Amino acid sequence: MPAARAPRLRLLRIAVAAAVLVAVPVIAWPQPIAAGADELKAAYLHKFARYVEWPDSAFAGADAPIVFGVVGAEAVYAELARLLQGPPQPGRAIVAKKLAPLDPLEGIHVLFVGGAALSAAPWQQRVQGRPILLVSDRAQALESGAALNFVLVQNRLRFEASIVAIEHSGLRVSSRLLALAQRVVGSP
């Protein structure tokens, strides 16, 4: 190889290496989780039940299941129903029901209201004083009476909690769950 071509070849290698180094962070950058957000929400909902304690009066009997109601979030309902087809977990069985906005809430223990549906009905009034964990994914949902709310933080699905809403529902939530929350409002 002639001596004059060696510096050009070296310069070309450096240029290619620099282009690769510039392109790799763009390619490896985490993609928005929107495509898998419904699956993650369903998984979170399923796990939330392990950290919530309902009064005995919330159940028809000692072996009555925990009932999840889902409104305005068809994909979350479908994924939750799929998760519940797996092997049973210790404790109470869990059942999912797809609800319309005006369906009665008797027998519901966890109510997930998708963003648009949260503003379409007075959910806070409907669950107030009942042992129902109200969960949503709408901005400012805690201020609308939700006990737990999904939020996107640095491209990751997280949740926030309202102590006031939890206490008004007569539920007890484990401090371990609250420690995982992105934000807790109304804490003592």
C-alpha positions, 0 to 999 in steps of 0.5 A: 500500500502506498504511503499516501493512501495510509493516512486516507485509509486511517481517516476513513476508519476514524470517520466510520467509527465516529459515525457508528458511535454517533448512530448507536445512541440513537438506535439504542435509545429506549422507545416509547412504551406506548405499545406495551403500556396496556400490558404493563398497566394490567400487570401493575393492577394485578400486583396492586391487589397483593398490597391492599387490605380490604375490610371483611365487609367488602366481600360476600364471604371468606372465599369471595374473589377480589373483583377488578372492574375496568372502564374505558380501557379495553386493552387493559381489560383484555390483558388483565383477563389474560393474566388471570388465566394463569395459575392461581396466586396465594390468597383470594382469587381475582376476577376481572369485569369489563364495565360500562360507565354507568354500571353498578359498582357493587362487588367491585374492589379495584376499579380501573378507569381509563383516561377519557372515561375518568372525566366522563363520569363522577367516579370520585362520588361513585366510589366515595366511602366504598372499599374500592381502590380507584386507579386511573391513567389520566393526568391529575387523576389524584386530584380527581379522587383516584387512589392510584394513578399511572404516569410516564416518567422518563419513558417508564410506567410508574404510579403515584398515590393519594393517601387521602383517597385511600383513607376515604375508601377505608382501605389499607395499603402497604407501605411497601407499595407506597414506597414504590410510588413516584409521588405520594400526596396527602401523606401524614 
